[in-house]
Amino acid sequence: MALTKEDLLAIKGIVTDAIEDGTRDLKADVAELKSDVAVLKTDVAELKSDVAELKTRVTNVEADVAELKSGVGELKTR
């Protein structure tokens, strides 16, 4: 039994619809991923800023500790 032109057109319609549905879903997924990546970029930028601030604070604490050690050393010698 051979396929008629109508059969082939019906198959084409089914395949085309499936491809269009899949493409639509993929486009939605890609849009969502782009949004997620944008949020992640913002979060990473904030983390970098926080780490830089922490580094500055640690440096300040180290300087304070060194100053305290020096002061304690002077007190011991007195």
C-alpha contacts under 8 A as a table, 3 or more apart, distances in Angstrom:
res1	aa1	res2	aa2	distance
3	L	6	E	7.97
3	L	7	D	5.75
3	L	8	L	6.61
4	T	7	D	5.03
4	T	8	L	6.33
5	K	8	L	5.11
5	K	9	L	6.16
6	E	9	L	5.03
6	E	10	A	6.11
7	D	10	A	5.10
7	D	11	I	6.20
8	L	11	I	5.04
8	L	12	K	6.03
9	L	12	K	4.91
9	L	13	G	6.14
10	A	13	G	5.06
10	A	14	I	6.32
11	I	14	I	5.13
11	I	15	V	6.15
12	K	15	V	5.17
12	K	16	T	5.89
13	G	16	T	5.07
13	G	17	D	6.01
14	I	17	D	5.23
14	I	18	A	6.21
15	V	18	A	5.10
15	V	19	I	6.16
16	T	19	I	5.11
16	T	20	E	6.08
17	D	20	E	5.06
17	D	21	D	6.05
18	A	21	D	5.13
18	A	22	G	6.10
19	I	22	G	5.05
19	I	23	T	6.01
20	E	23	T	5.02
20	E	24	R	6.05
21	D	24	R	5.10
21	D	25	D	6.19
22	G	25	D	5.11
22	G	26	L	6.10
23	T	26	L	5.02
23	T	27	K	6.10
24	R	27	K	5.15
24	R	28	A	6.32
25	D	28	A	5.15
25	D	29	D	6.18
26	L	29	D	4.99
26	L	30	V	6.06
27	K	30	V	5.10
27	K	31	A	6.15
28	A	31	A	5.11
28	A	32	E	6.23
29	D	32	E	5.08
29	D	33	L	6.14
30	V	33	L	4.96
30	V	34	K	6.12
31	A	34	K	5.12
31	A	35	S	6.34
32	E	35	S	5.10
32	E	36	D	6.20
33	L	36	D	4.94
33	L	37	V	6.06
34	K	37	V	5.09
34	K	38	A	6.22
35	S	38	A	5.12
35	S	39	V	6.38
36	D	39	V	5.12
36	D	40	L	6.18
37	V	40	L	4.93
37	V	41	K	6.08
38	A	41	K	5.10
38	A	42	T	6.37
39	V	42	T	5.15
39	V	43	D	6.21
40	L	43	D	4.95
40	L	44	V	6.05
41	K	44	V	5.13
41	K	45	A	6.17
42	T	45	A	5.12
42	T	46	E	6.29
43	D	46	E	5.10
43	D	47	L	6.16
44	V	47	L	4.93
44	V	48	K	6.11
45	A	48	K	5.11
45	A	49	S	6.29
46	E	49	S	5.06
46	E	50	D	6.15
47	L	50	D	4.95
47	L	51	V	6.06
48	K	51	V	5.10
48	K	52	A	6.15
49	S	52	A	5.13
49	S	53	E	6.24
50	D	53	E	5.07
50	D	54	L	6.14
51	V	54	L	4.96
51	V	55	K	6.12
52	A	55	K	5.10
52	A	56	T	6.36
53	E	56	T	5.12
53	E	57	R	6.25
54	L	57	R	4.99
54	L	58	V	6.06
55	K	58	V	5.11
55	K	59	T	6.14
56	T	59	T	5.11
56	T	60	N	6.24
57	R	60	N	4.99
57	R	61	V	6.12
58	V	61	V	4.96
58	V	62	E	6.07
59	T	62	E	5.07
59	T	63	A	6.25
60	N	63	A	5.06
60	N	64	D	6.16
61	V	64	D	4.95
61	V	65	V	6.07
62	E	65	V	5.09
62	E	66	A	6.14
63	A	66	A	5.09
63	A	67	E	6.16
64	D	67	E	5.02
64	D	68	L	6.13
65	V	68	L	4.97
65	V	69	K	6.09
66	A	69	K	5.08
66	A	70	S	6.19
67	E	70	S	5.06
67	E	71	G	6.15
68	L	71	G	4.95
68	L	72	V	6.06
69	K	72	V	5.09
69	K	73	G	6.07
70	S	73	G	5.03
70	S	74	E	6.29
71	G	74	E	5.12
71	G	75	L	6.25
72	V	75	L	5.01
72	V	76	K	6.19
73	G	76	K	5.13
73	G	77	T	6.40
74	E	77	T	5.20
74	E	78	R	6.43
75	L	78	R	5.18
